[in-house]
């Protein structure tokens, strides 16, 4: 995992590690950092250099794995099965609800 990804994973843990300390400011900062990281990944995916694209794919997979682990921890914290919580979240998302129709 790249240094940028390590920093991001640590940020995830600091923002969501203790939900009682979650503030709108922390969440806003996290969302901003997420948008920057996703923009950087997009640049890697669109690169003409196969090595850069491959690094982007690996970085995206590392982030997905880290987010999945964090989501599972959060689900356990609120006493929910991760799959059930994900279904609930998807059901609340207007985009996914529209797809069901």
C-alpha positions in Angstrom: 0.0 0.0 0.0 1.3 3.4 -0.9 2.1 6.1 1.7 -0.9 8.1 0.5 -3.1 5.1 1.0 -1.6 4.4 4.5 -2.4 8.0 5.5 -5.9 7.6 4.2 -6.5 4.3 6.0 -5.2 6.0 9.2 -7.6 8.9 8.6 -10.5 6.4 8.2 -9.6 4.9 11.5 -9.3 8.2 13.3 -12.6 9.5 11.9 -14.6 6.4 12.4 -12.7 4.6 15.1 -14.7 6.2 17.9 -18.1 7.2 16.6 -18.8 9.2 19.8 -16.1 11.6 18.8 -17.4 12.0 15.2 -18.1 15.6 14.5 -19.4 17.3 11.3 -16.0 19.0 10.9 -14.2 15.7 11.0 -16.6 14.2 8.6 -16.3 17.1 6.2 -12.5 16.9 6.3 -12.7 13.2 5.6 -15.0 13.7 2.6 -12.7 16.4 1.2 -9.7 14.1 1.5 -11.7 11.2 -0.1 -12.6 13.4 -3.1 -8.9 14.3 -3.6 -7.9 10.6 -3.3 -10.5 9.5 -5.7 -9.5 12.2 -8.2 -5.9 11.0 -8.0 -7.0 7.4 -8.5 -9.0 8.5 -11.6 -5.9 10.1 -13.0 -4.0 6.9 -12.5 -6.7 4.8 -14.2 -6.7 7.2 -17.2 -2.9 7.1 -17.5 -1.3 5.8 -20.7 1.3 4.1 -18.6 0.3 0.5 -17.8 2.4 0.5 -14.7 0.7 3.7 -13.4 -2.8 2.1 -14.1 -1.7 -1.1 -12.4 -0.6 0.9 -9.3 -4.0 2.7 -9.3 -5.9 -0.6 -9.5 -3.8 -2.0 -6.6 -4.3 1.2 -4.6 -8.1 1.1 -5.2 -8.2 -2.5 -4.0 -6.2 -1.7 -0.9 -8.6 1.1 -0.1 -11.7 -1.1 -0.8 -10.2 -3.7 1.6 -9.6 -1.1 4.3 -13.0 0.5 3.9 -14.6 -3.0 4.1 -12.8 -3.8 7.3 -13.8 -0.4 8.8 -17.4 -0.9 7.7 -17.5 -4.3 9.4 -16.1 -2.8 12.6 -18.8 -0.1 12.5 -21.5 -2.6 11.9 -20.4 -4.6 14.9 -20.2 -1.5 17.0 -23.9 -0.7 16.3 -24.8 -4.4 16.7 -25.7 -5.1 13.1 -24.7 -7.8 10.7 -22.5 -6.0 8.0 -24.6 -7.5 5.1 -27.9 -6.4 6.8 -26.5 -2.9 7.4 -25.3 -2.6 3.8 -28.8 -3.7 2.6 -30.3 -1.0 4.8 -27.9 1.7 3.4 -28.6 0.7 -0.2 -32.3 0.8 0.5 -31.9 4.4 1.8 -29.9 5.5 -1.3 -32.3 7.1 -3.9 -30.0 6.0 -6.8 -30.2 2.3 -5.8 -33.9 2.6 -5.0 -34.6 4.0 -8.5 -32.8 1.0 -10.0 -35.2 -1.4 -8.3 -38.2 0.1 -10.1 
